[in-house]
Amino acid sequence: MNKILIIEDDRDMSEILLLYLRKNGFECRQAFDGPAAIQLAREYAPDLLVLDVELPGLNGIEVCKTLRQEMDTPILFLSGLGEERDKIKGLEAGGDDYVAKPFSLPELLARIRSALRRSGLPDASRQHINQIKFPGLMIDLSKAQAAREGKLIELTQMEYQVLARLARNPGWTFSNEQLFSLVWGGECIDTRTVAVHINRLRNKLGKSSSGKEYILTVWGKGYKFNDQL
């Protein structure tokens, strides 16, 4: 049984999430502020965190940054802000996914299950998240490397960073500017830098066993990792 830590200061919302996730087979604990969340995450060793951005004591972004130094547990942000810059802040801090309020419980459940599948965690596991697995492709976060059908892929540091950022958020479309900011830092002056790295990655990754590209172009918007492999 996977363990989920719900970090939400709205106690009514937290209770709804607790009951719904338990009903769907998860073990759950709750924290209602930032400092308590960090302490409980260390003690409870959850398989996934559902983390609200707006928290008393220490906000969700700071909680994420602190825990990312200690664990690779998937983190799914919740926020009522819904603005693009807040989504990017959450991802940049180390979040794996982002759900804007209001959201449906089935959608949240689907996001949680997807994050756990990507992490490769079996039920009842307490190990840290080290690998992201897709058909024919494995990304080892602890070693900063990727393998295609068991064979290591020669990637530059920046190619790996682009791949890891996209693969941690399959289906999420990143613009050129967002990818540049997250991987290289600073303001994107020349979008060709991102395009060149994407093209190199596609050549090195090849296609999945079903003939699908791992990285897709979303015309007029940017790039995303294929979530339909």
Long-range contacts (C-beta under 8 A, 24 or more apart in sequence): 1-25, 1-26, 1-27, 1-123, 1-124, 2-26, 2-27, 2-47, 2-48, 2-116, 2-121, 2-123, 2-124, 2-125, 3-27, 3-28, 3-29, 3-44, 3-45, 3-46, 3-47, 3-48, 3-126, 4-28, 4-29, 4-46, 4-47, 4-48, 4-49, 4-50, 4-112, 5-29, 5-30, 5-31, 5-37, 5-40, 5-41, 5-44, 5-46, 5-48, 5-49, 5-50, 6-30, 6-31, 6-50, 7-31, 7-32, 7-37, 7-49, 7-50, 7-51, 7-52, 7-55, 7-60, 7-63, 8-32, 8-50, 8-52, 8-78, 9-33, 9-52, 9-54, 9-55, 9-56, 10-52, 16-105, 17-50, 17-105, 17-108, 20-105, 20-109, 21-109, 21-112, 24-109, 26-112, 32-56, 33-57, 33-58, 34-58, 34-59, 34-60, 34-62, 34-63, 37-63, 38-63, 38-66, 38-67, 41-67, 41-71, 41-73, 42-70, 45-126, 46-73, 47-73, 47-74, 47-116, 47-119, 47-121, 47-125, 47-126, 48-73, 48-74, 48-75, 48-76, 48-112, 48-115, 48-116, 48-119, 49-73, 49-74, 49-75, 49-76, 50-76, 50-78, 50-108, 50-112, 51-75, 51-76, 51-77, 51-78, 51-95, 52-77, 52-78, 52-79, 53-77, 53-78, 53-79, 53-81, 53-86, 53-90, 54-79, 54-80, 54-81, 60-90, 61-89, 61-90, 61-93, 64-90, 64-93, 64-94, 64-95, 65-93, 65-94, 67-94, 68-93, 68-94, 71-128, 71-129, 72-128, 72-129, 72-130, 72-141, 72-142, 73-128, 73-129, 74-115, 74-116, 74-118, 74-119, 74-129, 76-108, 76-111, 76-112, 76-115, 78-103, 88-178, 88-181, 88-182, 91-165, 91-169, 91-182, 92-181, 92-182, 96-168, 96-169, 97-169, 97-172, 114-170, 114-227, 118-167, 118-168, 118-170, 132-164, 132-167, 132-168, 134-167, 134-170, 134-208, 134-214, 134-229, 135-208, 135-209, 135-210, 135-229, 136-208, 136-209, 137-205, 137-208, 137-214, 139-163, 139-164, 139-167, 146-205, 148-204, 148-205, 148-206, 153-204, 153-205, 154-204, 155-201, 155-204, 156-200, 158-183, 158-184, 158-197, 159-197, 159-200, 159-201, 159-204, 162-194, 162-197, 162-198, 162-201, 163-201, 163-205, 163-215, 166-215, 166-223, 166-224, 166-225, 167-225, 169-224, 169-225, 170-224, 170-225, 170-226, 170-227, 171-224, 171-225, 171-227, 172-224, 172-225, 173-218, 173-221, 173-222, 173-223, 173-224, 174-222, 174-223, 174-224, 175-221, 175-222, 176-222, 176-223, 178-222, 179-222, 179-223, 194-223, 198-223
